[in-house]
Amino acid sequence: APVMCISGQIPSTAIGKGYGDLHEINDQLGMISHITKWAERIDHPSLAPDRVQEAFKQLTTGSPQPVEIEMSMDIMALQAEVELLPAISDYPRPPIDTAQITEAVKILVNAKKPLIYVGSGALEASREIRALAEALQAPVVAFRAGKGVISSEHYLSANHPMGHRLWGEADAVLAIGTRLHWPLVMWGKDDELKLIRVDIDQVQLERICKPELGIVGDAADVSAAISVALSDADHQPESREQELLALRAEIDKLVRSQVAPQMAYLDVIREELPRDGIFVDEVTQVGFASWYGFPVYEPRQHISAGYQGTLGFGYATALGVMAGNMDKRVIQISGDGGIMFNIQEISTAVQYQLPLVTIIFNDSRFTNVQRQQKEWFDGRVICSDLHNPDFVKLAESFGAAGFAAHDAESLRAAIRLAFQEKGPSIIEVTVKEFFPPPWPFLMMPQNRKEVCE
């Protein structure tokens, strides 16, 4: 995410001295450099214009990632004559390499079962990728961050387990704006599968394993260029609509047979959330199932922690989503363990009257941890049971609305009541038994001859 953090620092004369100053962090700049795209310190007011301009350049070019600028308190208090630099609103994007586009088209035209795989780097290229997918009759697989690049209702849309099946049959994959970690590391890649990778970041192109073709470029620009070249080549493949709809129905039936409780809740949430609503997941059993079991129709309608798997991120993140989308409905789900990481932020939601609806699935345990403990250590468990508050009463004590539910239909009724509130709502769903494991449709087995390491 292109977020700028402007942080303070201890007095400039004390940096790196280890005096134990209030709020001192050993090598603060170095520490934050590991989790940002770019970080820099302003040591004098005269440096501010250049550093700020560079920060915005880093924010708006290449891979969108956070940046940080820090400044000590004593430097903030200095005065100096500075010359402000002109704002730059439009940095040039990487040029299209026509030879690479020609090579990509050659691979794709010769493929009998082409496949497109998208990640967060494709979110701004929805229209172009949909047109390209239709021209190729190539299904589009999205795992988490790429969901909504093509609507889940489109016959070319494929979720994670459907993508696994298609990956095993594909002879060419066009990967756009994605790390492609799970397919390459778990499903595999062999000589019979030609891989084309498109990314704004050169470094990403050869991570995990080297593709047959790597294209540095903007996802929308490259997708549009390939579509034009396909049109010039008069490529007109047969429709795969019936084939793909049949496969989707088969996969959906299989998923519902194994994770029925999670799907019952997700179905209700999808039915009650408006089409333009936003869903924020969490590291919880229903959240895991949502990665493949919750349809969305536009980019950024499903917010996830992605590969970080950050337990507890959901509620605070959803407050930001709600504040930035007050004209839409936002539903956030959480487990009873994850919600406690930021439970105090209910006060923020009440203070600013953010009409966020949060659903807490309460089974009084860290479910995933306890399941693994039992499976791996002969049924023994430790520190995975939880002692929880009454979440309905807790919400009400903050001034939020609180509702209780115990199954999918009572959840539906609670959501409808919550949507009538002007401020935040908490819905506690009591879960008495373990949810079935969602992992068979996430940790899917190798289906190519080799895996990349």
C-alpha positions in Angstrom: 0.0 0.0 0.0 1.4 3.5 -0.9 1.3 4.9 2.7 3.7 7.6 3.9 4.7 7.5 7.6 6.2 10.7 9.1 7.8 9.8 12.4 9.7 11.6 15.2 13.1 10.7 16.6 15.0 11.3 19.8 17.3 14.4 19.9 19.7 14.3 16.9 22.8 14.5 19.2 21.7 11.3 21.0 21.0 9.1 18.0 23.1 5.9 18.1 24.6 6.7 21.5 22.5 4.3 23.6 21.8 6.8 26.4 18.4 5.3 27.1 16.5 8.4 25.9 12.7 8.3 26.2 11.4 6.4 23.1 14.9 5.5 22.0 15.1 2.6 19.5 18.4 1.2 18.5 18.9 2.1 14.8 15.3 3.2 14.3 15.9 4.1 10.6 17.6 0.8 9.9 14.8 -1.1 11.6 12.0 0.5 9.6 14.0 0.2 6.4 13.4 -3.5 6.6 9.6 -3.1 6.4 9.3 -0.2 3.9 10.2 0.5 0.3 12.2 3.6 1.2 13.1 5.4 4.5 15.2 8.5 5.1 16.0 11.0 7.9 15.8 14.8 7.6 18.8 16.2 9.5 18.2 19.8 8.6 15.2 21.8 7.3 17.0 22.5 4.0 16.8 18.8 3.2 13.1 18.6 3.7 11.9 19.5 0.1 14.2 17.0 -1.6 13.4 14.2 0.9 9.6 14.8 0.7 9.7 14.9 -3.1 11.7 11.6 -3.2 9.2 10.0 -0.8 6.3 10.9 -3.1 8.3 9.6 -6.1 8.8 6.3 -4.3 5.1 6.2 -3.4 3.9 6.7 -6.9 6.4 4.7 -9.0 7.2 1.1 -9.2 5.7 -1.3 -6.7 3.3 0.5 -4.4 4.7 0.1 -0.9 5.0 2.2 2.3 7.7 4.8 2.8 9.0 6.6 5.9 10.6 10.0 6.8 11.8 10.7 10.3 13.0 13.9 12.0 14.3 14.5 15.4 12.5 16.9 17.8 15.3 19.5 17.8 15.5 19.5 14.0 11.7 20.1 13.9 12.3 23.3 15.9 15.0 24.7 13.6 14.2 27.5 11.1 15.9 27.9 7.7 15.3 29.4 4.3 14.2 26.6 1.9 13.3 26.4 -1.7 10.2 24.4 -2.3 10.4 22.0 -5.3 7.6 21.8 -7.9 5.1 19.0 -7.3 5.4 16.1 -9.8 2.1 14.4 -10.3 2.9 12.1 -13.2 6.1 10.1 -13.4 6.7 8.1 -16.6 5.8 4.4 -16.6 8.1 1.8 -18.0 8.0 1.7 -21.8 6.5 -1.2 -23.6 9.0 -3.6 -25.3 7.3 -4.6 -28.5 9.6 -7.5 -29.0 8.6 -8.9 -25.6 4.9 -8.4 -26.4 5.4 -10.3 -29.7 7.1 -13.1 -27.8 4.3 -13.2 -25.2 1.6 -13.4 -28.0 3.5 -16.2 -29.7 3.5 -18.3 -26.5 -0.2 -17.5 -25.7 -1.5 -18.2 -29.2 0.2 -21.5 -29.3 -1.2 -22.6 -26.0 -4.2 -24.9 -25.9 -5.1 -24.1 -22.3 -3.7 -20.7 -21.3 -4.2 -19.4 -17.8 -3.9 -16.0 -16.2 -2.9 -15.6 -12.6 -3.2 -12.2 -10.9 -2.1 -10.6 -7.6 -2.4 -7.1 -6.0 -0.2 -5.6 -8.8 -3.1 -6.2 -11.2 -5.8 -4.3 -9.2 -5.6 -1.2 -11.4 -5.8 -3.2 -14.6 -9.2 -4.9 -14.2 -10.7 -3.7 -17.5 -7.6 -4.5 -19.5 -7.1 -8.0 -17.9 -10.8 -8.9 -18.4 -10.5 -8.0 -22.1 -7.3 -10.0 -22.5 -8.8 -13.0 -20.7 -11.8 -12.9 -23.0 -9.6 -12.6 -26.1 -7.6 -15.6 -25.0 -10.5 -17.5 -23.3 -8.1 -17.9 -20.4 -9.4 -18.3 -16.9 -8.2 -15.8 -14.4 -7.1 -17.2 -11.0 -6.9 -14.9 -7.9 -6.0 -16.1 -4.4 -6.4 -13.2 -2.0 -5.1 -9.8 -3.1 -6.1 -10.3 -6.7 -9.7 -11.1 -6.0 -12.1 -8.8 -7.9 -9.7 -8.1 -10.8 -12.3 -10.1 -12.7 -15.7 -10.5 -11.1 -16.4 -13.8 -9.4 -19.6 -13.9 -11.5 -17.6 -14.0 -14.8 -17.2 -17.5 -16.2 -13.5 -16.9 -16.6 -13.0 -16.2 -12.9 -11.4 -19.0 -10.9 -10.8 -19.3 -7.1 -7.8 -21.0 -5.5 -8.9 -24.6 -5.6 -10.3 -24.2 -9.2 -7.0 -22.6 -10.1 -5.1 -25.6 -8.7 -6.9 -27.9 -11.1 -6.4 -25.5 -14.1 -2.7 -25.0 -13.2 -2.2 -28.8 -13.6 -3.6 -28.7 -17.1 -2.2 -25.4 -18.3 0.5 -25.2 -21.0 1.0 -21.4 -20.6 0.6 -19.1 -17.7 0.5 -15.3 -17.8 1.2 -14.1 -14.2 0.4 -10.4 -13.7 1.4 -8.5 -10.6 1.8 -11.5 -8.4 4.6 -13.2 -6.3 3.2 -16.5 -7.6 4.5 -18.1 -4.4 1.9 -20.9 -3.8 1.7 -22.1 -7.4 5.4 -22.3 -8.0 6.5 -23.6 -4.6 3.6 -26.0 -4.0 1.9 -26.8 -7.3 5.1 -26.9 -9.4 6.4 -25.9 -12.7 7.9 -28.1 -15.5 9.0 -27.7 -19.1 5.5 -28.3 -20.4 4.3 -25.1 -18.8 5.5 -21.8 -20.4 5.5 -19.0 -17.8 5.3 -15.3 -18.7 5.6 -12.9 -15.7 4.6 -9.2 -15.8 5.6 -7.0 -12.9 6.5 -3.4 -12.3 9.3 -4.6 -10.2 12.3 -6.2 -12.0 13.3 -8.1 -8.9 10.0 -10.0 -8.7 10.3 -11.5 -12.2 12.9 -14.1 -11.4 12.1 -14.9 -7.8 11.4 -18.5 -7.0 12.2 -19.7 -10.5 13.1 -18.1 -13.9 10.2 -17.6 -16.3 10.3 -18.2 -20.0 9.6 -14.5 -20.4 9.7 -11.7 -17.9 8.2 -8.3 -18.8 8.8 -5.2 -16.7 5.9 -2.9 -17.0 2.6 -1.6 -15.8 -0.1 -4.3 -15.6 -2.7 -2.3 -17.5 -0.2 -1.2 -20.2 1.2 -4.6 -20.9 -2.2 -6.3 -20.8 -3.6 -3.8 -23.3 -0.6 -4.2 -25.6 -1.0 -8.0 -25.6 -4.7 -7.6 -26.4 -3.9 -5.4 -29.4 -1.3 -7.8 -30.7 -3.7 -10.7 -30.3 -6.3 -8.8 -32.3 -3.8 -8.1 -35.0 -3.0 -11.8 -35.1 -6.7 -12.5 -35.5 -6.6 -15.0 -32.6 -10.2 -16.3 -32.1 -10.2 -19.3 -29.7 -13.4 -21.3 -29.0 -15.4 -20.3 -25.9 -14.6 -22.2 -22.7 -17.6 -21.0 -20.9 -19.4 -24.4 -20.5 -16.2 -26.2 -19.6 -15.3 -23.6 -16.9 -18.8 -23.3 -15.4 -19.0 -27.1 -15.1 -15.6 -27.1 -13.3 -16.7 -24.3 -11.0 -19.8 -26.2 -10.0 -17.7 -29.3 -9.3 -15.2 -27.4 -7.2 -18.0 -25.5 -5.3 -19.8 -28.8 -4.5 -16.5 -30.3 -3.2 -15.8 -27.2 -1.1 -19.2 -27.1 0.4 -19.1 -30.8 1.3 -15.9 -30.3 3.4 -16.3 -26.8 4.9 -20.0 -26.5 5.1 -20.2 -24.5 8.4 -17.9 -21.8 7.2 -19.6 -21.6 3.8 -23.0 -21.2 5.5 -21.8 -18.1 7.3 -20.0 -16.8 4.2 -23.1 -17.3 2.1 -25.2 -15.2 4.6 -22.6 -12.4 4.7 -22.4 -12.3 0.9 -26.2 -12.2 0.6 -26.6 -9.4 3.1 -23.6 -7.3 2.1 -24.5 -5.0 -0.9 -22.7 -5.7 -4.2 -20.5 -2.6 -3.7 -19.8 -3.5 -0.1 -16.4 -4.3 1.3 -15.4 -7.5 3.2 -12.4 -7.5 5.6 -11.2 -10.9 6.7 -9.0 -12.1 9.6 -6.7 -14.9 10.4 -9.6 -17.1 11.5 -11.4 -20.2 10.3 -14.1 -18.4 8.4 -11.5 -16.0 7.1 -9.3 -18.8 5.7 -12.4 -20.2 3.9 -13.3 -16.8 2.6 -10.1 -16.8 0.5 -11.8 -19.3 -1.8 -15.4 -19.2 -0.7 -16.4 -15.5 -0.7 -17.2 -14.0 -4.1 -16.5 -10.3 -4.9 -17.2 -8.3 -8.0 -14.7 -5.4 -8.1 -11.1 -4.9 -7.0 -10.5 -4.0 -3.3 -13.8 -5.5 -2.2 -12.0 -8.2 -0.1 -9.3 -6.8 2.2 -6.7 -9.3 3.5 -3.4 -9.3 5.3 -2.0 -11.3 2.4 1.0 -13.5 2.8 1.9 -11.9 6.1 -1.0 -13.7 7.9 -1.1 -11.0 10.6 -3.3 -12.2 13.4 -5.3 -9.3 14.9 -4.9 -6.9 11.9 -8.6 -7.0 10.9 -10.5 -4.7 13.2 -8.1 -1.7 13.1 -7.7 -2.1 9.4 -11.5 -2.3 8.9 -11.8 1.1 10.7 -9.6 2.6 8.1 -11.6 0.9 5.3 -14.9 2.2 6.8 -13.5 5.8 7.3 -12.5 5.9 3.7 -15.7 4.4 2.3 -18.5 5.9 4.3 -20.9 5.6 1.3 -20.5 1.8 1.4 -21.3 -1.1 3.8 -18.2 -2.7 5.4 -18.3 -6.1 7.2 -15.3 -7.3 9.1 -15.0 -10.9 10.5 -12.7 -12.0 13.3 -12.0 -14.8 15.7 -12.2 -14.4 19.4 -8.4 -14.5 19.6 -7.7 -12.0 16.8 -10.3 -9.4 17.9 -8.6 -9.0 21.3 -5.5 -7.6 19.7 -7.3 -4.3 19.0 -10.5 -4.6 21.0 -9.9 -1.1 22.5 -10.4 0.4 19.1 -14.2 0.0 19.6 -13.9 3.3 21.4 -12.4 4.9 18.2 -15.3 3.5 16.1 -17.8 4.9 18.6 -16.0 8.3 18.9 -16.1 8.8 15.1 -19.4 7.0 14.6 -18.0 4.6 12.0 -20.9 2.2 11.0 -18.6 -0.8 10.8 -20.2 -4.2 11.3 -17.9 -6.7 13.0 -18.7 -10.4 13.4 -16.7 -12.3 16.1 -16.7 -16.1 15.8 -16.2 -17.1 19.4 -15.1 -20.7 20.1 -13.0 -19.8 23.2 -9.7 -21.0 21.7 -7.0 -20.3 19.2 -8.6 -22.9 16.9 -5.8 -23.4 14.4 -3.1 -23.6 17.0 -5.1 -26.0 19.1 -5.9 -28.2 16.1 -2.2 -28.4 15.2 -1.3 -29.2 18.8 -3.7 -32.1 18.9 -2.6 -33.4 15.5 1.1 -33.0 16.0 1.5 -33.8 19.7 -0.8 -36.8 20.5 -3.8 -34.7 21.6 -1.9 -32.6 24.1 -2.7 -28.8 24.2 -1.1 -25.9 25.9 -2.0 -22.2 26.1 -4.5 -22.4 23.3 -7.8 -22.1 25.3 -9.1 -18.6 25.8 -11.1 -16.8 28.6 -13.2 -14.2 26.8 -15.5 -11.4 27.8 -19.1 -11.2 26.8 -18.5 -9.4 23.5 -22.1 -8.1 23.3 -21.9 -6.5 26.7 -18.4 -5.2 26.0 -19.6 -3.5 22.8 -22.5 -1.9 24.7 -20.2 -0.7 27.4 -18.2 1.2 24.8 -21.4 2.7 23.4 -21.6 0.4 20.3 -24.5 -1.9 19.4 -24.1 -5.5 20.4 -25.9 -8.5 18.9 -25.7 -12.3 19.5 -26.0 -15.1 17.0 -25.5 -18.8 17.1 -26.0 -20.0 13.5 -26.1 -18.7 10.0 -29.8 -17.6 10.0 -29.5 -15.8 13.4 -26.4 -14.1 12.0 -28.5 -12.9 9.0 -31.0 -11.3 11.4 -28.2 -9.7 13.4 -26.6 -8.2 10.3 -29.9 -6.6 9.3 -30.2 -5.0 12.7 -26.6 -3.9 12.6 -27.1 -2.1 9.3 -29.8 0.0 10.9 -27.3 1.4 13.4 -25.7 4.8 12.8 -22.5 3.7 14.6 -20.4 0.6 15.0 -21.9 -2.9 15.8 -20.4 -6.0 17.2 -22.1 -9.4 16.4 -20.9 -12.3 18.6 -21.4 -15.7 17.0 -21.1 -18.5 19.5 -19.3 -21.5 18.0 -19.6 -24.7 20.1 -17.6 -27.1 17.9 -14.4 -27.0 15.9 -14.9 -25.7 12.4 -13.7 -28.3 9.9 -10.1 -27.6 8.6 -10.1 -25.2 5.6 -6.6 -26.3 4.6 -7.3 -29.0 2.0 -8.3 -26.2 -0.4 -5.4 -24.0 0.5 -2.4 -26.2 1.0 -3.0 -28.1 -2.3 -0.6 -30.7 -3.5 1.9 -30.6 -6.3 0.4 -31.3 -9.7 3.3 -30.6 -12.0 6.4 -32.7 -12.4 8.7 -30.4 -10.5 8.5 -27.7 -7.8 10.5 -24.5 -7.6 12.6 -23.9 -4.5 
